[in-house]
Amino acid sequence: MSKRDDLIAKYADEFKKMNIDFDMDFLTKVTVGLGPSIYNKDSSTVSCSDDAELQRVVDNYLVKKLGCKESADKLMAAVKDVCAQLGSSNRNKYRAMFYYLLAKKFGKESVYK
């Protein structure tokens, strides 16, 4: 298995531990879409306590990548919902899982087809 395949398996295991249903094919597409950022310790996770980082997720992922047209407040609320869904005590909020949940929440799976 490649390093990327190992990480995808790790994300799948995390979803299973949290009892979150997921689509393995879509998780793979989101992970591949993140490119080399998944290999860097800092960029592979999202810090829910860093408001600037959360705003970057809204601006760069939801608006630019997914093309979401919702209000800024609604987009930030969705990001905070995903933070809560992954758990405040969970220190490893992996970016691939985070983006997967956001794409599902907004029904933007077609971006990765």
C-alpha positions in Angstrom: 0.0 0.0 0.0 1.1 3.5 -0.7 1.4 6.2 2.0 -1.8 7.8 0.6 -3.7 4.5 0.8 -2.5 4.1 4.4 -3.9 7.6 5.2 -7.2 6.9 3.5 -7.5 3.7 5.6 -6.7 5.7 8.7 -9.4 8.3 7.9 -11.9 5.4 7.3 -11.0 3.9 10.7 -11.5 7.3 12.4 -15.0 7.6 10.8 -15.8 4.1 12.0 -14.7 4.9 15.6 -17.0 8.0 15.5 -19.9 5.9 14.1 -20.1 8.3 11.1 -21.4 6.6 7.9 -19.1 7.4 4.9 -18.6 6.6 1.3 -15.1 5.1 0.8 -14.9 6.2 -2.9 -15.8 9.8 -2.1 -13.4 9.9 0.9 -10.7 8.7 -1.5 -11.6 11.4 -4.1 -11.5 14.2 -1.4 -8.2 12.9 -0.1 -6.6 12.8 -3.5 -7.9 16.3 -4.1 -6.0 17.6 -1.2 -2.7 16.6 -2.8 0.5 16.8 -0.8 -1.1 18.7 2.1 -2.2 15.3 3.7 1.5 14.4 4.3 2.4 17.5 6.4 1.5 17.3 10.1 0.3 20.9 10.3 -1.7 21.1 7.0 -3.2 17.6 7.3 -5.4 18.8 10.2 -7.9 21.6 10.9 -7.6 23.6 14.1 -11.1 24.4 15.2 -9.8 26.8 17.8 -8.1 29.0 15.2 -10.7 31.4 13.8 -8.3 32.4 11.0 -8.0 28.9 9.8 -11.7 28.3 9.9 -12.2 31.4 7.8 -9.6 30.0 5.3 -11.7 26.8 5.1 -14.8 28.9 4.3 -13.0 31.2 1.7 -10.7 28.7 0.0 -12.7 25.4 0.2 -16.3 26.2 0.5 -16.4 29.3 -1.7 -13.6 28.8 -4.2 -13.4 25.0 -4.5 -17.0 23.9 -3.9 -18.6 27.1 -5.2 -21.0 27.6 -2.3 -23.2 30.7 -2.6 -24.7 30.6 1.0 -24.1 33.6 3.3 -20.8 33.8 5.2 -22.7 33.2 8.5 -24.2 30.0 7.1 -20.9 28.7 5.8 -19.1 29.4 9.1 -22.0 27.7 11.0 -21.5 24.6 8.8 -17.7 24.6 9.6 -18.4 24.9 13.3 -21.0 22.1 13.0 -18.3 19.8 11.5 -15.9 20.8 14.3 -18.6 19.7 16.8 -19.3 16.5 14.8 -15.6 15.5 14.9 -15.6 16.2 18.6 -14.0 19.0 20.7 -11.8 16.5 22.5 -10.5 15.0 19.2 -7.2 16.7 18.5 -6.9 15.1 15.1 -9.5 16.7 12.9 -8.0 15.5 9.7 -8.5 17.9 6.8 -9.7 15.1 4.4 -12.4 14.0 6.9 -13.3 17.7 7.6 -13.6 18.5 3.9 -15.5 15.2 3.2 -18.1 16.2 5.8 -18.5 19.7 4.4 -18.8 18.5 0.8 -21.6 16.1 1.9 -23.3 18.7 4.0 -23.6 21.0 1.0 -24.3 18.3 -1.5 -21.2 19.1 -3.5 -20.1 15.6 -4.3 -20.2 16.4 -8.0 -17.1 18.7 -7.7 -15.1 15.5 -7.2 -16.5 13.5 -10.2 
